[in-house]
């Protein structure tokens, strides 16, 4: 199977990694012999890898959007 059908097994949920940085970065890496995705940059340190159950890239986009919305909402609540 090629990468088009690959499932992402882990996502980084570190709050500091939710920001879009606009730079050309690597979002996909291997963690525990499975594909893993970081919304910021897979090459940085400080990841908080959580299992996804195996999602597609399309599903992952929705998950990341929700994580960012919740993060922005909790920042507004603190103000």
N, C-alpha and C positions, 0 to 999 in steps of 0.2 A: 504494500500500500504506500502511495506517495504521501507527501505532507499535506495535500489537500484534504485527505480524510483523517488526518491525525487528530487525536483528542488531547486536550490540555489537561493534565492531571493535577497540577498545582497552580495556585495564584498567590502572588505576594500581596498581603493585606497590611503591610506596614503603612501607617498613616502618612509618613514622610514621603512615601513613594507614590502617592495618589496624584500629585501635581503633574500636569503636562509641562514638560520642559522645552518643547519645540525643537530640540536638537535631534540629529540623526542618531538613534540609539538602537540597541538590541533589546527587544522585549521578550524574546523566547530563549530559553536555556534548558539545560537538563538538570533535574533535581531528583535524587534517588532513582536514577535510571528511567525517568519519565519526563515528558515535556512539561515545562513550567513557564509561566508568564508573569512578568512584572510590568505594571502600568507605567513605571518611570524608566528604569534601565536595568536590565538583567545583569549587567557587568558591575554594578555597584555592590556595596556591602549593606548589611542591616535588613535583610529580607525577613519577612514573617510568612513563610510558606504554609498555605492551608490547602488540603485536598479539595478538588472540585467535583470529583465523581466522574470526570471525563467529559469535558464540554468542547464544543466546536469554537472556532474563532468568532463566529457570528454571535453565539450565545455569550461568549466571553465579553464582547463589546457591551452587551446589556448589563452584565454583572458589574463591569468597571464603571459604567455610567451611573448605576445605582450607588456604588460605593462612593463615588465623587459627590453625588447629590447629598448623600447622608453626611459626608464629611463637611461639606459646605453648610448644611443645615445645622449641624452641631456647633460650628464656629459662630454662626449667627445667634444661636441661642445663648452662647456665653457672653455676647456683647451687651 
